[in-house]
Amino acid sequence: MSTPVILTEKLRRPEPAGLARKRLEAPLLDSSTSRLDLVVAPPGSGKTTLLARVAAASTVPVAWYRVTGDDTSATTLVAHLGRALRDCLGIDEPEPTMSALLESLEGWAGYGAILILDDLHEIAGSAAEHVLEQFVELRPHALRVLIGSRRQPEMNIPRLRVSGQLQEITNDDLRFRSWEVEELFISVFRAPLSPESAAALTRRRRREERAGAVTGAGAGAGEIGAIWRTEPIAARTLSRSAGGGTDQAPSASRAEASRSSLTSARQASHSRRCRSKAARSMSSTASSTYGPSRVCTSAVFMRLPPLRGSPAVG
């Protein structure tokens, strides 16, 4: 049997980048019961970014393997797995067979490690994907497996799901929330946005997804940035905050000021919502007591400013 060529570039872990998203990273770092962790979403959703950040934040050794389209044979896949685990765990590099790899792992006495397989969709339906299922089922329990893919792998996913041994991160989980968009522009793009602009970007993205305008694309940081460049509200906000052109990055003091303004804006928005809720409650009470005509008169009166010289009503 010929020895397959091992391309070490596939085993190089990417540097962490983008926004730290604790709500997604923490479950993948703290998972102790799952046999398999899946991050399945369309391209551009931020799968690799999330996995790279998990790898950087992990307190246990991490082996990385970026699967490519030329890894469809079982021998090639096992050879790369063996090299990645040798470098990570210090085990002897086995022959490129699954039985030899599993036997080599039996001698590993580590307390924990993570194997990350990115772009697994590249070998969909191949012999390599089928032999990987055997690895997932028979590997040591202390070795966790995280998979990033555009599709569900052809494994017994329902059994793992029902038994509680599967953890899944989907496209909806990866979709940026409005507060994450705010933090993204502050921390990564160095171009703070107001809460209103962040919400506008989020709503536009969701509208495009519902309309099918972005079918097959995710809502990662790159996608958010692309939308922002064509979003008039965001552009105007950035122009004001940066003091000029939309490509000018604000200084650290401006970024700090923007954080303060974001907090003030949130507080003001909360105050407006509370006042609106109180007004609706008063209107409902008055309507049941005096009838709608009196309520209309009261509502108009409440909007009038106090007469000059009269005490202001709290």
C-alpha positions as a printed Julia matrix, in Angstrom:
314×3 Matrix{Float64}:
   0.0    0.0    0.0
   1.49   3.34  -1.03
   1.9    6.0    1.64
  -0.27   9.05   0.92
   1.27  12.48   0.82
   0.53  14.51   3.95
   0.12  18.23   3.35
   1.01  19.88   6.64
  -0.67  23.14   5.6
  -3.99  21.38   6.16
  -2.95  20.78   9.77
  -2.03  24.39  10.5
  -4.42  25.99  12.91
  -5.58  29.45  11.75
  -4.97  32.44  13.95
  -8.03  33.62  15.87
  -9.71  36.66  14.34
 -13.0   38.47  14.39
 -15.31  39.08  17.3
 -15.18  36.98  20.46
 -18.68  35.53  20.86
 -18.93  33.97  24.29
 -22.48  32.7   23.79
 -21.17  30.4   21.03
 -17.65  29.66  22.27
 -18.55  28.72  25.85
 -20.77  25.7   24.97
 -18.1   24.29  22.68
 -15.36  24.8   25.27
 -17.34  23.47  28.23
 -19.04  20.51  26.54
 -18.35  17.42  28.63
 -21.18  15.08  27.64
 -21.29  15.31  23.84
 -19.59  12.74  21.65
 -19.71  15.09  18.7
 -19.99  18.86  18.25
 -21.28  20.11  14.9
 -21.11  23.62  13.46
 -23.24  23.38  10.31
 -24.09  26.5    8.28
 -23.76  28.0    4.77
 -20.5   29.58   3.55
 -19.68  32.93   5.07
 -21.49  32.19   8.33
 -18.36  32.31  10.48
 -17.81  28.59  11.09
 -14.02  28.65  10.73
 -13.76  31.89  12.71
 -15.69  30.33  15.58
 -13.68  27.1   15.52
 -10.39  29.02  15.43
 -11.41  31.07  18.45
 -12.43  27.9   20.32
  -9.06  26.35  19.5
  -7.2   29.43  20.77
  -9.23  29.59  23.99
  -9.04  25.88  24.8
  -7.17  24.79  27.92
  -6.48  21.32  26.47
  -4.4   20.37  23.41
  -6.07  20.98  20.04
  -5.42  19.17  16.74
  -6.63  20.92  13.56
  -7.35  19.34  10.19
  -8.8   21.33   7.28
 -10.36  18.74   4.99
 -10.13  19.34   1.23
 -11.62  17.77  -1.86
  -8.59  15.53  -2.45
  -9.06  13.75   0.89
 -11.9   11.51  -0.27
  -9.97   8.25   0.14
  -9.99   6.65   3.58
  -6.2    6.24   3.5
  -5.58   9.93   2.9
  -7.98  10.99   5.62
  -6.52   8.59   8.19
  -2.96   9.64   7.32
  -3.76  13.29   8.01
  -5.64  12.4   11.19
  -2.7   10.34  12.41
  -0.21  13.16  11.78
  -2.44  15.79  13.4
  -2.95  13.63  16.52
   0.73  12.7   16.67
   1.73  16.36  16.76
  -0.99  17.21  19.28
  -0.97  14.21  21.65
   2.53  12.85  21.23
   1.36   9.39  20.12
   3.28   7.27  17.64
   2.27   7.98  14.06
   0.34   4.9   12.95
  -0.05   3.22   9.6
  -2.74   4.94   7.49
  -5.52   2.55   8.52
  -8.34   3.26  10.93
  -7.63   0.18  13.05
  -3.98   1.22  13.46
  -5.0    4.78  14.39
  -7.48   3.61  17.02
  -4.92   1.18  18.44
  -2.38   3.98  18.72
  -4.9    6.11  20.6
  -5.48   3.3   23.13
  -2.04   4.03  24.56
  -2.81   7.73  25.05
  -3.37   8.58  28.72
  -4.25  12.25  28.37
  -7.02  13.86  30.4
  -8.5   15.75  27.47
  -7.96  17.03  23.93
  -9.93  18.38  20.97
  -9.8   17.38  17.32
 -11.26  20.0   14.97
 -12.2   19.0   11.42
 -13.08  21.98   9.26
 -14.8   21.92   5.83
 -15.95  18.32   6.18
 -18.48  18.86   3.38
 -15.55  18.54   0.95
 -15.64  14.75   1.34
 -19.43  14.32   1.42
 -20.55  10.8    0.53
 -17.0    9.47   0.14
 -15.22   6.49   1.69
 -13.33   8.92   3.91
 -16.55  10.24   5.44
 -17.76   6.71   6.12
 -14.55   5.69   7.9
 -14.69   8.9    9.93
 -17.95   7.69  11.5
 -16.05   4.69  12.85
 -13.46   7.02  14.34
 -16.13   9.16  16.04
 -17.74   6.09  17.6
 -14.57   4.31  18.79
 -12.14   7.07  19.73
 -11.23   7.65  23.42
 -13.88   9.6   25.32
 -11.32  12.18  26.43
 -10.79  13.17  22.79
 -13.58  15.5   21.71
 -14.41  15.98  18.02
 -15.62  19.31  16.61
 -16.75  19.41  12.98
 -17.38  22.43  10.77
 -19.37  21.78   7.61
 -21.91  23.2    5.18
 -24.04  20.07   5.53
 -24.79  17.37   8.05
 -22.2   14.57   7.85
 -23.42  11.13   6.84
 -23.29   9.63  10.32
 -25.9    8.32  12.71
 -26.79  11.85  13.78
 -30.34  11.01  15.02
 -28.99   8.43  17.49
 -26.44  10.9   18.88
 -29.11  13.61  19.08
 -31.63  11.43  20.93
 -29.01  10.14  23.37
 -27.89  13.68  24.21
 -24.39  13.07  22.86
 -24.61  15.68  20.09
 -24.2   19.44  20.33
 -25.18  21.52  17.3
 -24.45  25.11  16.3
 -26.64  26.15  13.36
 -26.85  29.08  10.97
 -29.45  30.7   13.22
 -27.06  30.46  16.18
 -24.24  32.02  14.13
 -26.43  34.9   12.93
 -25.27  38.16  14.48
 -27.6   39.73  17.02
 -27.92  43.51  17.02
 -25.75  43.95  20.11
 -23.07  41.76  18.51
 -23.15  43.97  15.41
 -22.5   46.99  17.65
 -19.56  45.23  19.32
 -18.28  43.99  15.95
 -17.96  47.51  14.59
 -16.34  48.79  17.78
 -13.87  45.95  18.38
 -13.08  44.69  14.87
 -13.91  47.36  12.29
 -13.03  50.27  14.63
 -16.06  52.08  13.26
 -18.71  52.42  15.99
 -22.38  52.36  15.06
 -25.39  53.57  16.99
 -27.85  50.92  18.26
 -30.33  52.11  15.62
 -27.85  51.52  12.78
 -26.9   48.1   14.15
 -30.56  47.16  14.33
 -31.08  48.42  10.76
 -28.26  46.18   9.5
 -29.7   43.19  11.34
 -33.2   43.78   9.97
 -31.91  44.23   6.42
 -29.99  40.98   6.61
 -33.05  39.09   7.8
 -35.21  40.63   5.09
 -32.75  39.52   2.43
 -32.63  36.0    3.85
 -36.43  35.76   3.84
 -36.56  37.11   0.29
 -33.97  34.57  -0.84
 -31.54  37.28  -1.93
 -28.71  35.69   0.04
 -29.55  32.02  -0.34
 -26.51  29.9    0.45
 -24.67  32.67   2.27
 -24.32  33.12   5.98
 -24.44  36.08   8.3
 -20.8   36.21   9.33
 -18.76  39.31  10.01
 -17.77  39.63   6.35
 -21.39  39.5    5.24
 -22.38  42.09   7.84
 -19.54  44.34   6.68
 -20.62  44.02   3.06
 -24.16  45.03   3.94
 -22.92  47.93   6.03
 -21.01  49.4    3.1
 -24.31  49.82   1.26
 -26.44  50.8    4.27
 -27.13  54.58   4.19
 -28.04  54.83   7.88
 -24.84  53.15   8.96
 -22.74  55.23   6.57
 -24.18  58.47   7.92
 -23.58  57.34  11.49
 -19.99  56.4   10.77
 -19.38  59.66   8.94
 -20.49  61.59  12.0
 -18.56  59.46  14.49
 -15.34  59.43  12.45
 -15.48  63.13  11.66
 -15.26  62.74   7.9
 -15.13  60.06   5.22
 -16.65  56.65   5.83
 -13.27  54.9    5.5
 -11.66  56.88   8.31
 -11.22  54.8   11.5
 -11.97  56.67  14.74
  -9.31  57.08  17.42
  -9.37  55.2   20.73
 -10.92  58.2   22.47
 -13.69  58.33  19.86
 -14.31  54.61  20.28
 -14.59  55.08  24.05
 -16.93  58.0   23.55
 -19.01  55.88  21.2
 -19.3   53.14  23.81
 -20.54  55.73  26.28
 -23.03  57.07  23.74
 -24.27  53.54  23.0
 -24.96  53.03  26.71
 -26.77  56.36  26.93
 -28.81  55.54  23.83
 -29.86  52.21  25.29
 -30.88  53.88  28.54
 -32.86  56.53  26.67
 -34.56  53.87  24.56
 -35.48  51.93  27.71
 -36.86  55.1   29.31
 -39.0   55.81  26.23
 -40.39  52.29  26.28
 -41.25  52.61  29.98
 -43.05  55.94  29.41
 -44.95  54.49  26.46
 -46.02  51.49  28.5
 -47.17  53.73  31.37
 -49.14  55.93  28.95
 -50.89  52.91  27.44
 -51.77  51.68  30.92
 -53.22  55.08  31.89
 -55.17  55.27  28.63
 -56.65  51.83  29.18
 -57.71  52.7   32.74
 -59.23  56.02  31.69
 -61.09  54.43  28.79
 -62.8   51.93  31.07
 -63.77  54.7   33.51
 -64.68  57.72  31.39
 -65.2   56.41  27.86
 -63.19  56.99  24.71
 -64.15  60.64  24.13
 -62.8   61.71  27.51
 -59.65  59.69  26.9
 -58.97  61.55  23.63
 -59.33  64.89  25.44
 -57.03  63.71  28.22
 -54.45  62.47  25.75
 -54.38  65.82  23.94
 -54.12  67.66  27.26
 -51.2   65.47  28.37
 -49.24  66.45  25.26
 -49.69  70.23  25.83
 -46.83  72.09  27.56
 -47.68  73.67  30.96
 -49.01  77.25  30.95
 -46.49  79.96  31.63
 -46.36  80.65  35.32
 -48.11  77.42  36.28
 -46.23  74.71  38.17
 -44.87  71.88  35.96
 -46.58  68.57  36.35
 -44.08  65.81  37.25
